[in-house]
Amino acid sequence: MKMVKGEEEQPTNQDGDGSSHEISGETSGQQLPEIEARFCNGSIFFKIHCEKQKGVIMKIITEIENMNLAVANTSVSPFGTLAHEMTITAEMKKISTWQ
């Protein structure tokens, strides 16, 4: 799964501490997930609305972890019969300075 910049992009700034960015769109007939990410003090809150597909939850978590983020909490709820509504809290991984 790749995070792709969609047709709509609406950056907003939430109070002075965090920021929010929303991306949505479509490619080749397949609906892309709607992803909202907020960053504050080293933590990132993702809100994701996506189609139900086998393995989609693990793919999303794996992609987040591949971005040097540690998933701290995940919540998934069905949204109708065809979609998932997910919230994920992740933290930036600490990089060791000694080798």
C-alpha positions as CSV (number, residue, x, y, z in Angstrom):
1,M,0.0,0.0,0.0
2,K,1.3,3.4,-0.9
3,M,0.2,6.7,0.5
4,V,-0.8,8.7,-2.6
5,K,-1.6,12.3,-2.8
6,G,-5.2,12.5,-4.0
7,E,-7.3,15.1,-5.8
8,E,-8.3,16.9,-2.7
9,E,-5.8,18.3,-0.3
10,Q,-6.9,20.5,2.7
11,P,-4.1,21.4,5.1
12,T,-5.3,23.0,8.3
13,N,-3.4,24.1,11.4
14,Q,-4.9,23.1,14.8
15,D,-4.1,25.5,17.7
16,G,-0.3,26.2,17.8
17,D,0.7,22.7,19.0
18,G,-0.3,20.4,16.1
19,S,-1.1,20.2,12.5
20,S,-3.6,18.3,10.4
21,H,-3.5,17.2,6.8
22,E,-6.3,15.4,4.9
23,I,-5.8,13.4,1.7
24,S,-8.4,11.6,-0.4
25,G,-8.9,10.6,-4.0
26,E,-9.4,7.7,-6.5
27,T,-7.1,5.9,-8.9
28,S,-8.0,3.4,-11.6
29,G,-11.5,2.7,-10.2
30,Q,-10.3,1.7,-6.8
31,Q,-11.3,3.9,-3.9
32,L,-8.2,5.2,-1.9
33,P,-8.5,5.3,1.8
34,E,-9.3,8.7,3.3
35,I,-6.5,9.5,5.7
36,E,-6.3,12.4,8.2
37,A,-3.1,12.7,10.2
38,R,-2.4,15.0,13.2
39,F,1.0,15.6,14.7
40,C,1.7,16.8,18.2
41,N,4.8,16.5,20.5
42,G,6.2,13.4,18.7
43,S,2.9,11.6,18.5
44,I,0.8,11.1,15.3
45,F,-2.9,10.4,15.3
46,F,-4.3,8.8,12.1
47,K,-7.9,8.6,11.3
48,I,-8.5,6.3,8.3
49,H,-11.7,5.4,6.5
50,C,-11.2,2.6,4.0
51,E,-13.0,-0.2,2.1
52,K,-13.1,-3.6,3.8
53,Q,-10.5,-5.8,2.2
54,K,-8.8,-8.9,3.4
55,G,-5.6,-7.9,5.2
56,V,-6.1,-4.1,4.8
57,I,-5.6,-3.4,8.5
58,M,-2.3,-5.2,8.7
59,K,-1.1,-3.5,5.5
60,I,-1.9,-0.1,7.0
61,I,-0.1,-0.8,10.3
62,T,2.9,-2.2,8.4
63,E,3.1,0.9,6.3
64,I,3.0,3.1,9.4
65,E,5.8,1.1,11.0
66,N,7.8,1.3,7.8
67,M,7.8,5.1,8.3
68,N,9.9,4.8,11.5
69,L,6.8,5.0,13.7
70,A,5.8,2.8,16.6
71,V,2.1,2.0,16.8
72,A,0.9,2.7,20.3
73,N,-2.8,2.1,19.9
74,T,-5.3,0.9,17.2
75,S,-9.0,1.0,17.1
76,V,-11.1,-0.4,14.2
77,S,-14.8,-0.2,13.8
78,P,-17.1,-1.3,11.0
79,F,-18.7,1.5,9.0
80,G,-21.7,0.0,7.4
81,T,-21.1,-3.4,5.7
82,L,-18.4,-2.2,3.2
83,A,-15.9,0.0,5.1
84,H,-13.7,0.3,8.2
85,E,-13.2,3.4,10.4
86,M,-9.8,3.2,12.0
87,T,-7.9,5.3,14.5
88,I,-4.2,4.7,15.1
89,T,-1.9,6.5,17.5
90,A,1.8,6.2,16.7
91,E,5.0,7.7,18.1
92,M,8.3,8.5,16.3
93,K,10.9,5.9,17.0
94,K,14.0,7.0,18.9
95,I,17.1,6.6,16.8
96,S,20.2,5.3,18.6
97,T,23.2,7.6,18.2
98,W,25.9,5.0,19.1
99,Q,26.8,2.0,17.0
